[in-house]
């Protein structure tokens, strides 16, 4: 298992999100072997690649810009040609000023930006064209842990104890 190739596949995938084009994401996936996708804000796992595509297309209309930062990445073999990768993901999203929901209503976060952090468990399959995703699950911490870390992370650098 080539851990550097897995890390490169994941960081390239994060960079593709920055394009804010749903069509930029499927090349990083092996849709024939798709198993699951779970974004932290979605209340269930998608087990059909078409559902995942629809979710990405909806996001494209809501986002103005998105940035994902991954690391550190730990990859472990699961079976021949299958690996799991675990890593932290920091995210920043700026929502489009005119963002609308699928039903035509104004998106309640339109024109705003937010950021956060969580943990990702990704499953990858090695194929002829390299490592491709077949599973993705974003896991935030429990609310009390998340909020405590949020308070620690947002204090100004020059105000922190030495």
N, C-alpha and C positions, 0 to 999 in steps of 0.2 A: 504494500500500500504506500503510495507516494503522498505523504502528508503535505508537502509543499504544493503539489498539484491541487489537492483538495482546498487548501487555504486560498490559492489563486482563483479557483472556481467560485468560491464564496465571496471573495472581495470583488471580483469582476461582476458578480450578481448584484452586490450592494451598489456598485457604480452604475449598473444598468437602471436601477430604480431612480437615480438622479435625472435620467432622461424624461421621466414622467410620461412614458409611452407604454401602454400595456403590451404592445407588440414587441418591446425590447426584452421582455421577461421569459417567454416560452423557450427561446433557444438554450436557456440554462437548465431546462427541465427535460427529463426523459418521460414524456407523456404516456408512452406505451406501458410504463411500469409505475405510473403515478400511484401513490398510496394515500397521502393525506396532506392537507394544508390547514393551518390554524393561525390566524392573526389574533393578537390579543383582544381587539375590539369586536371580534366576531364571536357569537355565543355557541358555535358548534364547529366541529371539524368538517371540512369539505373532503369528500372521498371521490369526487368526480372532477377531472381536470377542467371540464367545461364550466363548472361552477366557479372554479378558481379564476379562470379567464374572465368571466363575467364580473367577479369581484374586482379584479385589476382594472377592467374597463370602467367600472363605476368610479374607482379611485382616481383614475386619470382625469375625469371631469371635475373632481373635487379639489385636487391638489394643484397648487401653483409651483411648488418646489418641494422636494423631499431629499433628505440626506440620512443615510444609514452608516454607522461606524461599527465595525465588528472587531471583537478581540477580547482576550486572547482566544485563539481557536485550538481546541483539542480534538483530534480525530482518532477514532479507534475502529479497527476492523470488526465487522459483525459476521460476515460470511464471505465466501469467495466473491470479490468484485462489489461488495456492499460495505459501506462504512457509515458510522454515525459521527457527527461533529457537534460539539457543544461549545457555545461561546456567548459572551455578553453582546448585546446590541443596544447602542444609543441611537435614538432617532430624533430628527427634527422635521416638522412638516409645516409648510406655509399653505394655507388654504386659499383658493381662488376667490377673489372679491365677489364674483357673480356665481359662485357654486350653487347648484340646485340638486335636490334629491331626485331620485327616479320618478317620483310622483309630481315633480314640478315645483315643489315647495322650496323656499330658500333654505340652504344648509345652515344650521345654527352656528357653525364655526367659520362661516365665510369671512374672508378678509383678515383672519387671525392666524397666529402661529402658535405651535405648542411643541414640546419635546418630552422625551421620556427615556426610560431604559428598561430592559427586560433581558431574559435569557432565551436562547434559541437552541432547540434540538433539531438538527437537520439530518436527513438520511440521503445518502448519495449512492449512485450506481455507476460503476466504471464501464464505459462502452467504448466503441471504436473512436469516438471523437472526444474522449476524456471523461472526467467525472461530471455527472449531471444529477441534479436534485430529483428525488422521488418523494421526499417528505419534508415538512417544515412545521414547527410548532413554536410559537412565541409564548413565553411564560413570565408574567410579571410576578413579583413577590407578593406576599400577603399585604393587605392594605396598610397595617401598622408599620411593617418593615419598609414598605415602599415610601410611605410618607416621611419616616425618619430619615431615610437615605436622601430623599428629595430635599429636606431641610439642610442636611449636611452638605450636599452638592451645590446648593445655590448660594451659600454664604460667600461673600467676596473674598478673593484670595488674600488680599492685604489685611483682612480682619481675622483670619484663622490663627489659632494659637500656634506658636513655633515649636 
